[in-house]
Amino acid sequence: MITKISTQFFKRFGSQDFSLTPLTLLAGPNNSGKSTLLQAAMVWNLAMQKWWEKKGPGSRSKAKDRQGAPITRQEFTALPLPSMDQLWTDTHTSLRKDEGKQGAPRPMVISLHGVDDEKNEWQFGFEFRYSGPEQIHVKPVADDLPHLETARKRITVVYVPPFSGIGVNETRHDRPYQDMLIGQGKGGDILRNLLLEVAEADEGNAWLKLEKIIEEVFHYRLLKPSYDGTPYITCQYLKGIPAGRGFGGLPPLDVSTTGSGFHQVLLILAFMLARPSSLILLDEPDAHLHVLLQKQLYDILRSLCHQSKGQLVIATHSEVLIDSTSPSQIVSFYRKPHALASDSDRDQVREALKRVSSLELLLAENAKGILYLEGTTDFDLLKAWSEVLDHPVKRWFADLPFWQNNHGRNPKEARAHFFALKAVRPSIEGILLLDGDNRNLQDRELSGEGLTLLRWERYEAESYLLHPSSLERFLSAEKGPLFAQPAMDYLREQMPPAFFSKPLENSNFLRSEPASKTLLPEIFQRAEIHLPKANFFLLAQQMKKEEIPQEVTDKLTAIQEIVFTLPESNAP
């Protein structure tokens, strides 16, 4: 069994170790390195094949030449490359000043570590050196040569790319051409070849296993493929299961006529049964599959792998697969790749995959904290008030602030998002600012470790726009005093007298009245002004400092302290 894959200067990984178990799930967002780890194992496997072919004991190579073997770009079928330097971290093939002797070759190394049946540890690595855009040289790591026979005989690797479609016709391809198509992510282009290999297998009843699984999962009868001198391989199925071995009146259909889910499952099973290996690499096997089918396939894969004593490494986004796997078998690719330690860690990764967008991943890397608001209007009002008050947090609003629009949904959604975000960055802080109408939810149900809960004293943020002087000034500026007068008369009819003498103070009326739905729309209508809620920030922008309640300043200060780091020159 392989217990670890180590890399140095391979693609996005500088120096990195990845621990593996008999079943390992690689979980994380797109472009986080999951597929790169699978590629590292594929490159190691290709290096073993080419080095043994060109420099191994049976190669007739002179002993002094045995240690290095050239591999051309055309021979490099593990993955498609426009130039061989694409294998190196940042494409730098020479050492930089901080890495050693500047300008010297930068050796890329990929090593596999394992234990044999007697629990004896072994490791075998290959060193890659850049020879030019079209060629590299590969040789074993000198200290690992005693383990050459163990690694070569025990480790066989098969890689199953994500399904990318199936052609109508497919002729028989030799293995090198198949490997090239696999490296290019075109596994569907060799599906019929794989099915033919399964049908022709001499041992293990491989075809009967495949036929039985397809019947159990899809209730289809898979027919043995044929290639009797015809230009193309024929692969068909029956859309049902006849009682006998005949067709039962069902017309045979080509496998290309089924759906993508069937193709995906069939491709994965064909790979596993046609090419039983010690290490099976699956890239997003859950793609195109309904959640119930994801679970079925996962159970089948684990069973087949157990029977063949193989090892599974699966790159996935699937919540189903993550929930069905022990945390110790999951490697998270949020932050630096690391094995999970607890059920809570697993839950965070699952929620992050479901809730955290690619942009949020980028923002979370550098942000001190995140602000949760009930809507865009709240954000625009806070931004406008921060500018009027000349509050330091105005700089946060002016940049690319890290905040989330909760769209007025249950505030528990924000708490769940924050929980997921901590899988990306455990030290991140958050603030959840709710309208005053959310008092039926207890604080302990919403707050969490690192998440601070605040509520407006008034019914909602828009309630702090209700100041007689600022309203009259805004209305007069928009339509003139003549139009402002009916609106102000309406305001006096609706508001208690204390509001006009002490407009900055809160009252039971302001705590219970949804101003954005009642008072403000009617005020603008009386003044014959069309001002949708999305533009209420225009009213906030023309308020004066003395017309904004102290509570607004307090909320801005809390936001500053939790989500915004002041530049050193402005820090107190």
MARZA-705705 format. One record per residue (C-alpha): x negated, y, z; chain. Coordinates in steps of 0.1 Angstrom, whole numbers, plus 5000, padded with zeros to 4 digits. Example, Ala and Ser with C-alpha at 12.3 -4.5 7.8 and 13.67 -1.06 7.14 Angstrom:
<nodes>
[node [4877,4955,5078],A]
[node [4863,4989,5071],A]
</nodes>
This chain:
<nodes>
[node [5000,5000,5000],A]
[node [4989,5035,4993],A]
[node [4988,5056,5024],A]
[node [4975,5089,5011],A]
[node [4968,5108,4979],A]
[node [4940,5134,4982],A]
[node [4934,5161,4956],A]
[node [4908,5188,4951],A]
[node [4911,5215,4925],A]
[node [4940,5197,4908],A]
[node [4965,5221,4892],A]
[node [4983,5240,4920],A]
[node [4967,5221,4948],A]
[node [4933,5233,4960],A]
[node [4923,5208,4987],A]
[node [4954,5188,4998],A]
[node [4962,5154,5014],A]
[node [4996,5138,5010],A]
[node [5006,5110,5033],A]
[node [5028,5082,5018],A]
[node [5049,5055,5033],A]
[node [5064,5024,5015],A]
[node [5092,5048,5005],A]
[node [5084,5085,5003],A]
[node [5108,5113,4993],A]
[node [5093,5146,4980],A]
[node [5119,5172,4988],A]
[node [5118,5209,4979],A]
[node [5128,5236,4954],A]
[node [5119,5237,4917],A]
[node [5082,5246,4909],A]
[node [5070,5237,4945],A]
[node [5046,5209,4935],A]
[node [5067,5177,4937],A]
[node [5061,5168,4901],A]
[node [5025,5178,4904],A]
[node [5019,5152,4931],A]
[node [5034,5125,4908],A]
[node [5012,5138,4880],A]
[node [4981,5134,4903],A]
[node [4989,5097,4907],A]
[node [4994,5094,4869],A]
[node [4961,5111,4861],A]
[node [4943,5088,4886],A]
[node [4959,5058,4869],A]
[node [4949,5070,4834],A]
[node [4913,5077,4847],A]
[node [4911,5041,4860],A]
[node [4923,5027,4826],A]
[node [4900,5048,4805],A]
[node [4869,5045,4827],A]
[node [4873,5007,4830],A]
[node [4878,5004,4792],A]
[node [4848,5026,4784],A]
[node [4824,5020,4812],A]
[node [4836,4990,4831],A]
[node [4817,4957,4833],A]
[node [4833,4944,4801],A]
[node [4827,4975,4781],A]
[node [4792,4966,4770],A]
[node [4781,5000,4783],A]
[node [4746,5003,4794],A]
[node [4743,5004,4832],A]
[node [4728,5038,4833],A]
[node [4757,5052,4813],A]
[node [4784,5035,4833],A]
[node [4793,5063,4857],A]
[node [4809,5087,4832],A]
[node [4835,5082,4805],A]
[node [4848,5108,4781],A]
[node [4886,5113,4777],A]
[node [4898,5134,4748],A]
[node [4930,5155,4749],A]
[node [4946,5131,4724],A]
[node [4939,5102,4748],A]
[node [4952,5120,4778],A]
[node [4987,5107,4778],A]
[node [4995,5113,4815],A]
[node [5009,5147,4807],A]
[node [5009,5171,4777],A]
[node [4981,5197,4777],A]
[node [4973,5225,4753],A]
[node [4938,5226,4767],A]
[node [4920,5204,4793],A]
[node [4913,5233,4816],A]
[node [4951,5233,4825],A]
[node [4943,5204,4849],A]
[node [4922,5227,4871],A]
[node [4935,5250,4898],A]
[node [4939,5284,4883],A]
[node [4923,5269,4852],A]
[node [4889,5277,4867],A]
[node [4865,5249,4857],A]
[node [4834,5265,4873],A]
[node [4828,5272,4910],A]
[node [4835,5306,4922],A]
[node [4812,5325,4947],A]
[node [4832,5314,4978],A]
[node [4833,5277,4967],A]
[node [4796,5270,4962],A]
[node [4770,5277,4936],A]
[node [4787,5302,4914],A]
[node [4790,5290,4878],A]
[node [4783,5254,4886],A]
[node [4808,5228,4874],A]
[node [4839,5227,4896],A]
[node [4846,5190,4901],A]
[node [4883,5180,4902],A]
[node [4888,5150,4924],A]
[node [4919,5127,4929],A]
[node [4916,5099,4954],A]
[node [4940,5072,4965],A]
[node [4937,5057,5000],A]
[node [4954,5025,5011],A]
[node [4954,4994,5032],A]
[node [4954,4958,5019],A]
[node [4975,4929,5032],A]
[node [4950,4924,5061],A]
[node [4953,4961,5070],A]
[node [4918,4968,5059],A]
[node [4915,5004,5048],A]
[node [4901,5014,5013],A]
[node [4899,5044,4992],A]
[node [4890,5051,4956],A]
[node [4886,5084,4939],A]
[node [4878,5098,4905],A]
[node [4858,5129,4898],A]
[node [4867,5149,4867],A]
[node [4844,5174,4849],A]
[node [4853,5198,4822],A]
[node [4835,5194,4789],A]
[node [4857,5217,4768],A]
[node [4892,5224,4757],A]
[node [4894,5189,4740],A]
[node [4875,5167,4764],A]
[node [4868,5159,4800],A]
[node [4845,5134,4816],A]
[node [4856,5111,4845],A]
[node [4836,5089,4868],A]
[node [4843,5072,4901],A]
[node [4833,5089,4934],A]
[node [4800,5072,4942],A]
[node [4808,5063,4978],A]
[node [4840,5046,4967],A]
[node [4825,5021,4942],A]
[node [4826,4992,4968],A]
[node [4864,4994,4966],A]
[node [4866,4994,4928],A]
[node [4879,4959,4925],A]
[node [4905,4964,4952],A]
[node [4918,4996,4936],A]
[node [4918,4982,4900],A]
[node [4936,4949,4909],A]
[node [4960,4962,4935],A]
[node [4972,4995,4920],A]
[node [4995,4996,4890],A]
[node [5015,5028,4884],A]
[node [5047,5034,4865],A]
[node [5061,5069,4861],A]
[node [5098,5075,4853],A]
[node [5104,5111,4840],A]
[node [5138,5128,4843],A]
[node [5162,5117,4817],A]
[node [5161,5140,4787],A]
[node [5184,5124,4761],A]
[node [5185,5093,4739],A]
[node [5180,5091,4701],A]
[node [5204,5072,4678],A]
[node [5176,5051,4663],A]
[node [5145,5037,4678],A]
[node [5119,5014,4663],A]
[node [5094,4993,4683],A]
[node [5065,5013,4696],A]
[node [5031,5001,4709],A]
[node [5022,5008,4746],A]
[node [4999,5038,4740],A]
[node [5026,5056,4720],A]
[node [5051,5048,4747],A]
[node [5028,5062,4773],A]
[node [5024,5094,4753],A]
[node [5061,5098,4751],A]
[node [5065,5092,4789],A]
[node [5038,5118,4796],A]
[node [5058,5143,4775],A]
[node [5089,5136,4796],A]
[node [5107,5117,4767],A]
[node [5115,5085,4785],A]
[node [5149,5083,4767],A]
[node [5130,5079,4734],A]
[node [5117,5045,4746],A]
[node [5148,5032,4764],A]
[node [5155,5005,4737],A]
[node [5118,4994,4738],A]
[node [5121,4990,4776],A]
[node [5153,4970,4773],A]
[node [5137,4948,4748],A]
[node [5107,4942,4771],A]
[node [5131,4933,4799],A]
[node [5150,4908,4777],A]
[node [5117,4892,4766],A]
[node [5103,4890,4801],A]
[node [5092,4855,4811],A]
[node [5095,4857,4848],A]
[node [5118,4869,4875],A]
[node [5152,4867,4857],A]
[node [5147,4904,4849],A]
[node [5175,4906,4823],A]
[node [5200,4888,4845],A]
[node [5192,4913,4873],A]
[node [5198,4942,4850],A]
[node [5229,4928,4835],A]
[node [5243,4921,4870],A]
[node [5236,4956,4883],A]
[node [5252,4973,4853],A]
[node [5283,4951,4858],A]
[node [5286,4960,4895],A]
[node [5280,4997,4890],A]
[node [5297,5005,4857],A]
[node [5318,4974,4850],A]
[node [5302,4971,4816],A]
[node [5287,4940,4800],A]
[node [5252,4949,4787],A]
[node [5243,4928,4756],A]
[node [5208,4916,4750],A]
[node [5189,4938,4726],A]
[node [5178,4925,4692],A]
[node [5150,4933,4668],A]
[node [5151,4907,4640],A]
[node [5132,4924,4612],A]
[node [5156,4953,4612],A]
[node [5142,4989,4611],A]
[node [5156,4997,4645],A]
[node [5162,4980,4679],A]
[node [5198,4972,4685],A]
[node [5211,4978,4721],A]
[node [5248,4974,4727],A]
[node [5273,4970,4755],A]
[node [5309,4961,4761],A]
[node [5332,4985,4778],A]
[node [5344,4959,4802],A]
[node [5335,4924,4815],A]
[node [5350,4895,4795],A]
[node [5359,4864,4814],A]
[node [5335,4842,4794],A]
[node [5302,4849,4777],A]
[node [5319,4861,4745],A]
[node [5331,4896,4737],A]
[node [5367,4890,4749],A]
[node [5380,4911,4720],A]
[node [5360,4941,4730],A]
[node [5340,4959,4703],A]
[node [5302,4961,4709],A]
[node [5291,4998,4713],A]
[node [5257,5013,4710],A]
[node [5242,5024,4743],A]
[node [5239,5059,4729],A]
[node [5277,5063,4731],A]
[node [5278,5063,4769],A]
[node [5273,5092,4793],A]
[node [5242,5107,4807],A]
[node [5247,5091,4841],A]
[node [5247,5057,4825],A]
[node [5216,5065,4805],A]
[node [5198,5078,4836],A]
[node [5205,5046,4856],A]
[node [5197,5023,4827],A]
[node [5164,5041,4820],A]
[node [5153,5038,4856],A]
[node [5162,5002,4860],A]
[node [5146,4993,4826],A]
[node [5114,5009,4837],A]
[node [5113,4991,4870],A]
[node [5122,4957,4856],A]
[node [5101,4960,4824],A]
[node [5070,4972,4842],A]
[node [5069,4959,4878],A]
[node [5042,4980,4896],A]
[node [5027,4985,4930],A]
[node [5035,5023,4928],A]
[node [5067,5036,4912],A]
[node [5070,5073,4906],A]
[node [5105,5087,4900],A]
[node [5111,5123,4891],A]
[node [5146,5134,4900],A]
[node [5164,5100,4895],A]
[node [5195,5117,4909],A]
[node [5198,5140,4879],A]
[node [5231,5137,4860],A]
[node [5246,5115,4887],A]
[node [5277,5119,4908],A]
[node [5270,5118,4945],A]
[node [5285,5084,4949],A]
[node [5264,5070,4921],A]
[node [5233,5087,4936],A]
[node [5238,5066,4967],A]
[node [5244,5034,4948],A]
[node [5213,5039,4927],A]
[node [5192,5047,4957],A]
[node [5203,5015,4975],A]
[node [5195,4995,4943],A]
[node [5161,5010,4939],A]
[node [5152,5003,4975],A]
[node [5163,4967,4972],A]
[node [5144,4961,4940],A]
[node [5113,4977,4954],A]
[node [5115,4956,4985],A]
[node [5118,4924,4965],A]
[node [5088,4933,4943],A]
[node [5068,4946,4973],A]
[node [5064,4979,4954],A]
[node [5061,5014,4967],A]
[node [5085,5042,4958],A]
[node [5076,5079,4956],A]
[node [5106,5100,4946],A]
[node [5108,5137,4938],A]
[node [5143,5149,4945],A]
[node [5168,5177,4952],A]
[node [5195,5153,4963],A]
[node [5212,5159,4996],A]
[node [5225,5123,4994],A]
[node [5190,5108,4991],A]
[node [5176,5131,5019],A]
[node [5205,5122,5043],A]
[node [5199,5085,5036],A]
[node [5162,5086,5044],A]
[node [5143,5087,5077],A]
[node [5125,5121,5084],A]
[node [5092,5103,5086],A]
[node [5096,5092,5050],A]
[node [5102,5127,5037],A]
[node [5075,5152,5026],A]
[node [5088,5187,5025],A]
[node [5074,5211,4998],A]
[node [5087,5242,5016],A]
[node [5056,5261,5027],A]
[node [5025,5238,5026],A]
[node [5036,5202,5019],A]
[node [5041,5184,5052],A]
[node [5058,5153,5065],A]
[node [5090,5159,5085],A]
[node [5090,5151,5122],A]
[node [5127,5151,5132],A]
[node [5163,5149,5121],A]
[node [5165,5186,5126],A]
[node [5136,5191,5101],A]
[node [5154,5169,5076],A]
[node [5187,5189,5081],A]
[node [5169,5221,5075],A]
[node [5153,5209,5042],A]
[node [5187,5196,5030],A]
[node [5204,5229,5038],A]
[node [5176,5248,5022],A]
[node [5180,5229,4989],A]
[node [5217,5236,4990],A]
[node [5217,5273,5002],A]
[node [5184,5290,4995],A]
[node [5179,5305,4960],A]
[node [5146,5308,4942],A]
[node [5146,5346,4947],A]
[node [5152,5341,4984],A]
[node [5122,5317,4986],A]
[node [5100,5344,4972],A]
[node [5113,5371,4995],A]
[node [5111,5348,5026],A]
[node [5073,5344,5020],A]
[node [5066,5380,5029],A]
[node [5097,5393,5047],A]
[node [5097,5398,5085],A]
[node [5134,5390,5086],A]
[node [5167,5388,5068],A]
[node [5198,5409,5072],A]
[node [5233,5393,5068],A]
[node [5262,5416,5060],A]
[node [5298,5410,5051],A]
[node [5296,5427,5018],A]
[node [5278,5450,4994],A]
[node [5298,5480,5006],A]
[node [5283,5475,5041],A]
[node [5248,5475,5026],A]
[node [5254,5507,5005],A]
[node [5268,5525,5035],A]
[node [5238,5516,5057],A]
[node [5214,5527,5030],A]
[node [5232,5560,5026],A]
[node [5233,5567,5063],A]
[node [5196,5558,5067],A]
[node [5188,5584,5041],A]
[node [5210,5611,5057],A]
[node [5195,5604,5092],A]
[node [5160,5601,5077],A]
[node [5157,5569,5096],A]
[node [5124,5549,5091],A]
[node [5143,5519,5079],A]
[node [5153,5538,5048],A]
[node [5121,5526,5033],A]
[node [5133,5490,5037],A]
[node [5165,5498,5019],A]
[node [5146,5515,4991],A]
[node [5123,5486,4983],A]
[node [5134,5450,4976],A]
[node [5152,5443,5009],A]
[node [5158,5407,5020],A]
[node [5195,5406,5028],A]
[node [5224,5383,5020],A]
[node [5259,5392,5011],A]
[node [5281,5369,5031],A]
[node [5311,5380,5010],A]
[node [5333,5383,5040],A]
[node [5333,5345,5045],A]
[node [5332,5328,5078],A]
[node [5302,5342,5096],A]
[node [5291,5306,5104],A]
[node [5280,5305,5067],A]
[node [5253,5331,5076],A]
[node [5241,5310,5105],A]
[node [5239,5279,5083],A]
[node [5219,5299,5057],A]
[node [5195,5311,5083],A]
[node [5190,5276,5097],A]
[node [5181,5265,5061],A]
[node [5158,5295,5057],A]
[node [5137,5284,5086],A]
[node [5127,5253,5066],A]
[node [5110,5278,5043],A]
[node [5095,5300,5071],A]
[node [5100,5289,5107],A]
[node [5089,5322,5122],A]
[node [5114,5343,5102],A]
[node [5139,5364,5122],A]
[node [5174,5375,5112],A]
[node [5202,5398,5121],A]
[node [5239,5392,5115],A]
[node [5260,5424,5115],A]
[node [5298,5418,5117],A]
[node [5328,5439,5115],A]
[node [5347,5445,5148],A]
[node [5376,5423,5136],A]
[node [5355,5392,5142],A]
[node [5358,5392,5179],A]
[node [5377,5359,5180],A]
[node [5344,5341,5173],A]
[node [5321,5337,5203],A]
[node [5285,5348,5201],A]
[node [5271,5314,5209],A]
[node [5289,5300,5178],A]
[node [5271,5324,5155],A]
[node [5237,5333,5169],A]
[node [5208,5309,5168],A]
[node [5171,5307,5175],A]
[node [5157,5339,5158],A]
[node [5191,5351,5147],A]
[node [5205,5382,5164],A]
[node [5242,5389,5164],A]
[node [5256,5425,5163],A]
[node [5291,5438,5159],A]
[node [5305,5472,5150],A]
[node [5325,5487,5178],A]
[node [5351,5500,5153],A]
[node [5371,5477,5131],A]
[node [5346,5478,5102],A]
[node [5317,5498,5088],A]
[node [5340,5520,5067],A]
[node [5356,5532,5099],A]
[node [5325,5554,5106],A]
[node [5333,5574,5075],A]
[node [5363,5589,5093],A]
[node [5351,5623,5103],A]
[node [5375,5653,5096],A]
[node [5347,5677,5086],A]
[node [5329,5653,5062],A]
[node [5362,5641,5047],A]
[node [5374,5676,5040],A]
[node [5341,5687,5026],A]
[node [5339,5657,5003],A]
[node [5375,5660,4990],A]
[node [5371,5698,4984],A]
[node [5339,5691,4965],A]
[node [5355,5665,4943],A]
[node [5389,5682,4935],A]
[node [5390,5715,4953],A]
[node [5406,5727,4985],A]
[node [5441,5727,4970],A]
[node [5439,5689,4965],A]
[node [5421,5683,4998],A]
[node [5449,5698,5018],A]
[node [5476,5671,5014],A]
[node [5450,5645,5022],A]
[node [5439,5663,5054],A]
[node [5476,5667,5064],A]
[node [5481,5630,5060],A]
[node [5450,5623,5082],A]
[node [5464,5646,5109],A]
[node [5497,5627,5108],A]
[node [5480,5593,5112],A]
[node [5452,5600,5138],A]
[node [5456,5608,5175],A]
[node [5448,5644,5185],A]
[node [5417,5632,5204],A]
[node [5401,5622,5171],A]
[node [5399,5658,5159],A]
[node [5384,5671,5191],A]
[node [5360,5642,5196],A]
[node [5356,5625,5162],A]
[node [5324,5607,5171],A]
[node [5340,5588,5200],A]
[node [5355,5553,5195],A]
[node [5392,5547,5202],A]
[node [5416,5518,5203],A]
[node [5430,5531,5171],A]
[node [5396,5530,5153],A]
[node [5390,5496,5168],A]
[node [5422,5481,5154],A]
[node [5427,5500,5121],A]
[node [5412,5486,5088],A]
[node [5403,5520,5074],A]
[node [5391,5506,5040],A]
[node [5425,5491,5033],A]
[node [5449,5518,5048],A]
[node [5436,5552,5057],A]
[node [5409,5559,5032],A]
[node [5427,5546,5000],A]
[node [5458,5568,5010],A]
[node [5436,5598,5017],A]
[node [5420,5596,4983],A]
[node [5453,5590,4966],A]
[node [5468,5621,4983],A]
[node [5439,5641,4969],A]
[node [5443,5625,4935],A]
[node [5408,5610,4936],A]
[node [5401,5575,4923],A]
[node [5374,5562,4946],A]
[node [5371,5524,4948],A]
[node [5357,5507,4979],A]
[node [5325,5500,4960],A]
[node [5319,5538,4958],A]
[node [5326,5547,4994],A]
[node [5289,5552,4999],A]
[node [5293,5585,4980],A]
[node [5312,5598,5010],A]
[node [5285,5585,5034],A]
[node [5258,5603,5013],A]
[node [5273,5638,5019],A]
[node [5278,5634,5057],A]
[node [5256,5654,5080],A]
[node [5235,5639,5107],A]
[node [5257,5653,5134],A]
[node [5288,5637,5118],A]
[node [5274,5602,5121],A]
[node [5281,5584,5154],A]
[node [5251,5573,5175],A]
[node [5261,5537,5171],A]
[node [5251,5538,5134],A]
[node [5216,5550,5144],A]
[node [5214,5522,5169],A]
[node [5224,5496,5143],A]
[node [5197,5509,5119],A]
[node [5171,5508,5146],A]
[node [5180,5472,5154],A]
[node [5177,5463,5117],A]
[node [5143,5481,5116],A]
[node [5130,5462,5146],A]
[node [5140,5428,5133],A]
[node [5136,5429,5095],A]
[node [5112,5457,5087],A]
[node [5076,5461,5095],A]
[node [5066,5498,5095],A]
[node [5034,5506,5076],A]
[node [5005,5511,5101],A]
[node [5003,5548,5095],A]
[node [5040,5552,5106],A]
[node [5040,5526,5133],A]
[node [5045,5540,5168],A]
</nodes>
